[in-house]
Amino acid sequence: MDIVEVRAEGATVAVLEGRLDTVTAPLVEARLLALLEEGAVVADLAAVRYVSSAGLRVLLRAAKQGVGSGRGFSICGLQSPVREVFEISGFDRIIPAYPTRAEALAA
């Protein structure tokens, strides 16, 4: 899993690339939670092709921390297989998700 951080419009965009699974979840969780200490975070998942239940847990934890801290957390760029997982699990109703990075930053 590669994570590239980009500052844009008062938030940090964490661009994730690879699989978000049991192996990569601890790294992603640590990085997202650290970024949320600094401010709002948008996780750009356009280059993520697979998310396991461990990956969903990481994103849920980040969303809860974003809400709890008042800083905000959202995701964008879900590809079809990942979007299906979000819809089936109901996470699309829990975590703010946007089609594009620009829409997530504007929200």
C-alpha positions in Angstrom: 0.0 0.0 0.0 1.3 3.4 -1.0 0.1 6.5 0.7 0.8 9.9 -0.8 -0.3 13.0 1.1 -1.4 16.2 -0.7 -2.5 19.4 1.0 -5.5 21.0 -0.8 -8.1 23.5 0.3 -7.5 23.3 4.0 -7.4 19.5 4.1 -5.0 16.6 3.6 -5.8 14.3 0.8 -4.4 10.8 1.5 -4.1 9.1 -1.9 -4.1 5.4 -1.3 -2.9 2.9 -3.9 -3.1 -0.9 -3.6 -5.1 -3.3 -1.5 -6.6 -2.2 1.8 -6.6 -5.5 3.7 -5.4 -7.2 6.8 -1.8 -6.7 5.8 -2.0 -3.0 5.0 -4.7 -1.9 7.4 -2.4 -1.2 10.4 -0.2 1.2 8.2 -3.2 3.0 6.8 -4.9 3.3 10.1 -1.8 4.8 11.8 -1.3 7.3 9.0 -5.0 8.4 8.7 -5.3 8.8 12.5 -2.1 10.8 12.6 -3.3 13.1 9.8 -6.6 13.6 11.5 -4.7 15.0 14.5 -3.7 17.8 12.1 -7.0 18.6 10.4 -9.6 17.3 7.9 -8.7 14.3 5.8 -10.0 13.1 2.4 -9.0 9.5 1.6 -8.8 9.2 -2.2 -9.5 5.5 -2.9 -9.4 5.8 -6.7 -6.4 3.5 -6.9 -7.7 1.0 -4.4 -9.1 -2.1 -6.1 -9.9 -4.2 -3.0 -11.1 -3.4 0.6 -11.5 -6.2 3.2 -13.4 -6.0 6.4 -10.1 -4.9 8.1 -9.9 -2.1 5.7 -13.5 -1.1 6.3 -12.8 -1.0 10.1 -9.9 1.3 9.5 -12.0 3.7 7.5 -14.8 3.6 10.1 -12.4 4.4 12.9 -11.0 7.3 10.9 -14.5 8.6 10.2 -15.4 8.3 13.9 -12.3 10.2 14.9 -13.0 12.9 12.3 -16.5 13.4 13.6 -15.4 13.3 17.2 -12.6 15.8 16.7 -14.8 18.1 14.5 -12.1 17.9 11.8 -13.9 15.8 9.3 -13.2 12.7 7.3 -14.5 11.6 3.9 -13.6 9.3 1.0 -13.7 9.7 -2.7 -13.0 7.9 -6.0 -14.5 4.6 -5.1 -14.1 2.1 -8.0 -17.0 -0.3 -8.8 -15.8 -3.3 -6.7 -15.0 -1.1 -3.7 -18.2 0.9 -4.1 -20.1 -2.4 -4.0 -18.5 -3.4 -0.8 -19.4 -0.1 0.7 -23.0 -0.3 -0.4 -23.5 -4.0 0.7 -22.0 -3.2 4.1 -24.0 0.0 4.6 -20.8 2.0 4.9 -22.0 4.3 2.2 -24.5 5.6 4.7 -22.0 6.1 7.5 -18.9 7.6 5.8 -19.3 10.6 3.5 -18.3 9.5 0.0 -17.9 11.6 -3.1 -17.3 10.6 -6.7 -14.3 12.9 -7.1 -11.6 14.5 -5.0 -12.8 18.0 -6.0 -16.3 17.3 -4.7 -15.0 15.9 -1.4 -12.8 19.0 -0.9 -15.8 21.3 -1.7 -18.1 19.6 0.8 
